C-alpha cells in the first residue's frame, strides 16, 4: 500500500505523525486538443495516485523526500530557485505561486510517493502540484478556494517548471469525484458532473511504450494552425474568438479561403467539442454503446484530421475493433505515443490484456504495459 510506505518513511525520517493526503492521476475519456481551443474536455480522477505525508516547520526550511526515487532535496522558503534536478521543480513552483499570492509559510517536512506510472500520460505532474497546494492550504489554513488552488497549480507548471500546459489536469485533480466524470468548459472554467456508473465496464489503458520527440513541436504547430483557422473564420464571423465559437456550417462557408490542412484541423476540433456534449448525454442515459462509438470517432479524427496519432496507437485501436468485449477505444493525450484508453467489459479484461500484449509484441517487438483503472475522488485527506 503506497500510502503506508509513504507514512512509514515519514515517521522514520521526522519522528512524528504526518497529515496524509491522496492526490490522483487522471484519464480523459473524450475531448482531446480542445482545451487550448477554449472547448470542452471530459476527464476523471483515477485510482492511481501520489500520496503526501506532510507536517509544518517553523524555521523557514522545506525538506522533501521522494520515495520512488529514493532522493531528497532541501531548500529555504526565502530562496526559491531551480534545484538542478527535475522532480523538486514541480513542488518549489507551488511555493513560488503561494509567495506571489502573499501567502507566506514557514516551512514543512514532506515525503511523497505513489503508483501513477510515469510517462504514461496520467498526469503525475499535476498530482504533485495540486496535491502539494491542497496539503499546504490545509496545513497552514491559507483559506484558498478550490478553483484558486487549481489555477495556482497550473501557473506553477507554466511559470516555474516552464511547461505551457492547459488547466484540465490540475482541475480534475482537485474536483474529481468517485463514479463521475467532469465536463469542463475550458473558456468559462465552469464544470458539471456526469455519472459513470457501469460496474460491468473497466477503463483499461494500453501504453505504446513510445515517446516521440515530435510531440512538443507538433503541439505548437497545431495551436498555430487552429489560430490561423480562427483568423479566416473571423473575416465572415467577427464574433468567433476561438474554434469553440465556430460551427461546421461557418467552417464550410470559409473552406474556400483555407488551405486543406487548416480546414482539417478546424473540422476535427469543432466536431470533437460536439462529441463531448453528445457523450455527456449518453452517460445521462447510461448508454455506453453510443459513448464508445464516439471514442472511436474521436480517434479517427485525431489520426486522420488532426494527425497527432502514430502507427503504434492506430494499431492498438484497430486491434479492438473486432472485439465484442470492447465498447470504445482511442488515443489519449497529446499524441505521437503514450496510451490508448479503452472501455472493456469487466469479465473480459484478462483476455483483452493477453490479446493486446501478444499482438503488439508480434508487430512491434515491445511489451505494452496495461493499466486497469477505476474512477475515484479527487485530492483529499486520508488521515
Secondary structure as UniProt FT lines:
FT   HELIX           2..14
FT   STRAND          19..28
FT   HELIX           35..37
FT   STRAND          40..56
FT   STRAND          61..66
FT   HELIX           67..69
FT   STRAND          71..76
FT   TURN            77..78
FT   HELIX           87..100
FT   TURN            101..102
FT   STRAND          107..114
FT   TURN            118..119
FT   HELIX           124..139
FT   TURN            140..141
FT   HELIX           146..155
FT   HELIX           156..161
FT   HELIX           168..175
FT   TURN            178..179
FT   STRAND          180..185
FT   TURN            186..188
FT   STRAND          191..195
FT   TURN            199..200
FT   STRAND          201..211
FT   HELIX           214..236
FT   TURN            238..239
FT   HELIX           243..245
FT   HELIX           248..253
FT   HELIX           255..257
FT   HELIX           260..284
FT   TURN            285..286
FT   HELIX           288..300
FT   HELIX           301..305
FT   HELIX           311..320
FT   TURN            321..322
FT   TURN            324..325
FT   STRAND          326..332
FT   STRAND          337..345
FT   HELIX           346..348
FT   HELIX           349..364
FT   STRAND          369..373
FT   STRAND          380..381
//
